[in-house]
Every structure is written in C-alpha cells, then in structure tokens.
C-alpha cells in the first residue's frame, strides 16, 4: 500500500533562492526503515534527478538525532556534504526544533556532528579524511581529460566519496577548464573514483578564497553546483599542501559555470596537539514543502 510522507526541497550554500544546490529530503521519522526498501528509495532518487535525495529515519542509537540515507540518481552514498546540511535543516523544521545548537547524524560514514550557528548557517565536522597517491598514468589521463595541468601532485581524498583533488595555480584556470565529461566518466569508473575536485586560489593573503568545481559524470552529475564533500576534500588537500599550524578559515565559491552562486564557509581547525579537523557549512533555505507518495 502506498505511503504518503512529508517532503521538502531545500537550497544549500546560498541565501538567494534557486542559486545554490538543491536536495530533496523525505521525512521517514514516523515509519520503520523496513516500510520502504532500497529499490524504492533509489527509484525516487532517479526520478527527482537531483544530485542527491535523502531519507531521514529514526536513529539506531537514541543518543543520535536521526539516521540519514543518501542516494544519487544511480547509487547510495555513505556521505555527502550538501545533503547533510540540507537534511539537518529539514530535520529541525520537520520536528519544529528551534533550540538545538548541535545535531548528531548517523549515516554510512558513521556519526557526523553538525552545529547550528548563531548566524543561522549550519556546518558539519568531517567524520573521516585520509588520502592516497594516484598512479602517474592515471594522473596523466585526468590531466588530458581536464585540459588543464595541476600545479602540485593530485591526490585521492577519502571523505566518504572518493574525490581526486586537482589543484591549479589560480581561480581562472579552474573556472575556465572545459573537461571531456564522457572521458572523465570512463576514467573515474575504471579507477573507482566519484570524480574530480578542481580548485584554484582567488586570493591567499590576507584571506584565503578559492574557486572550486566538482565534476562527477560517473554518477550522472557532470558538474555538481556546490559540493560539501568536495570542499572537505579540497581543504584536507590544502592542509597537506600548506601545513597550517593554526586554525584557518577559507571561503569557497562554486557554481558559476552552471548558473549558481554557491558560497561555502570552511575551516581547518588546529587543536592543542596540532591535529587538524575539517569543517564546512553555509546557508540553507527551504523552497518546496509538501508530501510525496512512495
């Protein structure tokens, strides 16, 4: 028998409606996770045709606030940044919660801690980050595909999705690159990568600002308008590159090539033991509120 559930579509990393990255969020808090199966969730995500569609369930552990399942049009993801932020905002609205300043999300990557900031933005602390080197032959293939050369060694960042980070010398080279998306999809699929994070500095002093692009045609998202997990991958890469020894804030712009105006506020937090943690966030606005029948 069909089930009717609360539904929202939110715009993430923007204060201007229809200029950020949308995510569809379905409220499953009042049903069992057994009441909707993986095939149904994947079919809905394919139908919405957004980069991600999420489903909020009751948490497995009552110490957490909810469990999130995240689907691209072609597969389930262990974590994704802008869906995490949009789903947190949706959860607070679904539950009429106007007081919580911290939220704990269960997902395939583990527990993600989110903060509701005084200015209304929401940010998350990356649950896991690590990186590996990439075969030089694969780097050469990616370089030819992107049509732009990296100014430092590209690395594979494990942040949930497996992003290859390409750092170029300036924001113009990032913005003006014209990838061969069919070739990029083939290389990514062959190597088990979700895609490329292309990043170049707009300014480095006195403030750090970057242009970023997230290219993931292997999951039917040629260019993600504004990508949270991509920002985590980029700032983790920058920590490895620049070795920041104090907490550093970064502003990331994204989406211009696809008609969006995305703004990501990121931070590399350095603790007393000089260990870094990675945070990204931004504004979230709710644009569609209704019901969906599954």
C-alpha positions in Angstrom: 0.0 0.0 0.0 1.4 3.5 -0.9 2.6 5.6 2.0 2.4 9.5 2.0 5.3 11.2 3.7 6.4 14.8 4.3 8.7 16.1 1.7 11.0 19.2 1.3 13.3 20.5 -1.3 16.0 22.8 0.1 18.6 25.1 -1.5 22.1 24.7 0.2 25.0 27.1 0.3 23.1 30.1 -0.7 20.8 32.9 0.6 19.4 33.5 -2.9 16.6 31.1 -3.9 17.4 28.8 -6.8 21.1 29.8 -6.8 22.6 27.0 -4.5 22.5 23.2 -4.7 19.1 21.6 -4.2 18.4 18.4 -2.2 15.2 16.5 -1.8 14.5 15.3 1.7 11.8 12.8 2.7 10.7 12.5 6.3 10.6 8.8 7.3 10.7 9.5 11.1 7.3 8.1 11.7 7.7 4.9 9.8 10.0 1.9 10.1 13.0 1.6 7.9 11.5 -1.7 6.8 8.5 0.1 5.4 10.5 1.5 2.4 13.1 -0.6 0.7 16.3 0.4 -1.1 14.9 -0.1 -4.5 12.1 2.3 -3.8 14.5 4.9 -2.4 16.8 4.5 -5.5 13.8 4.9 -7.8 12.7 8.1 -6.1 16.3 9.5 -6.3 16.4 8.6 -10.0 13.0 10.3 -10.5 13.9 13.6 -8.7 17.0 13.7 -10.8 18.8 15.8 -8.3 22.4 15.1 -7.4 21.1 13.7 -4.1 17.9 12.7 -2.5 17.8 11.8 1.2 15.6 9.9 3.6 15.5 10.7 7.4 14.8 7.8 9.7 14.8 7.3 13.5 18.3 6.8 14.8 19.7 3.4 15.6 21.2 4.9 18.8 18.9 7.2 20.8 22.0 9.3 21.6 21.8 10.5 18.0 19.2 12.6 16.4 18.4 10.7 13.2 19.7 8.3 10.6 20.3 9.6 7.1 20.3 7.6 3.9 21.7 9.4 0.8 21.0 8.5 -2.8 22.4 9.9 -6.1 20.4 9.1 -9.2 22.4 5.8 -9.6 23.6 4.7 -6.2 23.6 5.1 -2.4 26.3 7.2 -0.9 27.9 6.8 2.6 28.1 10.6 3.0 27.6 13.8 1.0 28.1 17.3 2.3 25.3 19.5 0.9 22.7 16.7 1.5 23.9 16.5 5.1 23.4 20.2 5.7 20.0 20.3 3.8 18.8 17.3 5.7 19.8 18.8 9.1 17.8 21.9 8.3 14.8 19.8 7.1 15.0 17.7 10.3 14.9 20.8 12.5 11.9 22.0 10.5 10.1 18.7 10.5 10.4 18.4 14.3 9.7 22.1 15.0 13.1 22.3 16.7 14.3 25.9 17.1 16.6 25.4 20.1 19.2 22.8 19.2 22.7 24.1 18.6 24.2 20.6 17.9 22.9 17.7 15.9 24.2 14.2 15.6 23.6 12.4 12.3 24.0 8.7 11.6 25.0 7.8 8.0 27.0 5.3 6.1 30.3 7.0 7.1 29.5 6.9 10.8 28.4 9.8 13.1 28.6 13.3 11.7 28.4 16.2 14.2 26.7 19.3 13.0 26.5 22.8 14.5 23.7 25.3 14.1 25.5 28.6 14.2 24.2 31.9 15.7 24.0 33.4 12.2 21.7 30.7 11.1 24.3 28.8 9.0 24.8 25.1 9.6 28.2 23.4 9.5 29.5 19.8 9.8 32.7 18.4 11.1 34.1 15.8 8.7 33.8 12.3 10.2 36.8 10.9 8.3 39.5 12.2 6.0 42.6 10.5 4.5 44.4 10.5 1.2 46.4 8.3 -1.1 48.7 8.9 -4.0 47.5 8.2 -7.6 49.2 6.3 -10.3 51.1 8.8 -12.6 49.5 7.2 -15.6 46.0 7.9 -14.2 47.0 11.5 -13.4 48.1 11.9 -17.0 44.8 10.6 -18.2 42.9 13.0 -16.0 45.1 15.9 -17.0 44.4 15.3 -20.7 40.7 15.0 -20.0 40.5 18.2 -18.0 42.7 20.2 -20.4 44.5 21.9 -17.5 47.7 21.0 -15.7 47.8 20.7 -11.9 50.4 22.9 -10.1 51.0 20.2 -7.5 50.6 16.5 -7.2 46.9 15.4 -7.4 45.8 13.2 -4.5 42.9 10.8 -3.9 40.9 12.1 -0.9 38.8 9.7 1.1 36.0 11.8 2.7 33.1 9.4 2.1 33.1 9.9 -1.6 36.4 9.2 -3.3 37.4 12.6 -4.8 40.5 13.2 -6.8 41.7 16.7 -6.0 43.4 18.7 -8.8 45.0 22.0 -7.6 45.7 24.6 -10.2 47.6 27.9 -9.9 44.6 30.3 -9.9 40.8 30.6 -9.9 40.6 31.5 -13.6 42.2 28.2 -14.7 39.7 26.4 -12.5 36.7 28.3 -13.8 37.7 28.2 -17.5 38.6 24.4 -17.7 36.4 22.5 -20.2 36.5 18.8 -19.3 35.7 15.9 -21.6 32.9 14.6 -19.4 32.5 11.3 -21.3 36.2 10.5 -20.9 36.1 11.7 -17.3 33.3 9.3 -16.5 35.2 6.4 -18.1 38.4 7.1 -16.2 36.6 7.6 -12.9 34.6 4.4 -13.3 37.7 2.4 -14.1 39.5 3.6 -11.0 36.6 3.7 -8.5 36.6 7.4 -8.1 33.5 9.6 -7.8 35.1 12.4 -9.8 37.4 15.4 -9.7 37.6 18.4 -7.4 39.2 21.2 -9.3 40.4 24.1 -7.1 42.4 27.3 -7.6 43.1 30.2 -5.3 41.3 33.5 -5.8 43.4 35.1 -3.0 45.8 33.7 -0.5 46.6 36.8 1.5 45.3 38.2 3.8 42.2 36.0 3.3 42.1 32.6 1.7 39.5 32.3 -1.0 39.1 29.5 -3.6 37.2 28.8 -6.7 36.1 25.1 -6.8 34.4 22.8 -9.2 33.1 19.3 -8.6 33.0 17.0 -11.7 31.2 13.7 -11.3 29.7 12.4 -14.6 30.2 8.8 -13.4 27.1 9.3 -11.1 25.2 11.3 -13.8 26.3 14.6 -12.2 28.5 16.2 -14.8 29.1 19.3 -12.6 27.7 19.5 -9.0 26.7 23.1 -8.5 28.0 23.4 -4.9 29.6 20.4 -3.2 30.1 20.0 0.5 32.1 16.8 0.5 34.2 18.3 -2.3 35.0 21.3 0.0 36.1 18.8 2.7 38.4 17.1 0.2 39.8 20.4 -1.0 40.6 21.8 2.5 42.1 18.5 3.6 44.3 18.7 0.5 45.2 22.3 1.3 46.2 21.3 4.8 48.6 18.7 3.4 49.9 21.2 0.9 50.3 24.3 3.2 50.7 22.6 6.6 48.7 25.3 8.5 49.7 25.4 12.2 46.8 27.5 13.4 43.1 27.4 12.8 42.4 28.8 9.3 39.1 29.9 7.7 38.5 29.7 4.0 35.8 30.9 1.6 35.0 28.8 -1.4 32.9 29.9 -4.3 31.3 27.4 -6.7 28.7 27.1 -9.4 29.3 30.0 -11.7 29.8 27.7 -14.7 26.3 26.2 -14.2 24.5 29.4 -13.3 24.6 29.2 -9.5 26.1 31.4 -6.8 27.4 29.0 -4.1 29.2 30.1 -1.0 30.9 27.6 1.3 32.4 28.6 4.6 35.1 26.2 5.5 37.6 25.9 8.4 40.7 23.9 9.2 40.7 23.7 13.0 44.0 23.0 14.6 43.8 21.7 18.2 46.4 22.0 21.0 48.0 18.8 19.8 48.4 20.4 16.4 46.0 17.9 14.8 43.6 19.3 12.1 39.9 18.8 11.8 37.9 19.9 8.8 34.6 21.8 8.9 32.3 23.1 6.1 29.0 24.8 6.1 26.7 27.6 4.8 23.2 28.8 4.5 20.2 26.6 3.8 16.8 27.7 2.7 13.6 25.7 2.3 11.8 26.2 -1.0 9.4 23.3 -1.5 7.2 21.9 1.3 4.7 19.2 0.7 4.1 15.4 0.6 5.3 12.6 -1.6 3.7 9.2 -2.1 6.0 6.2 -2.1 
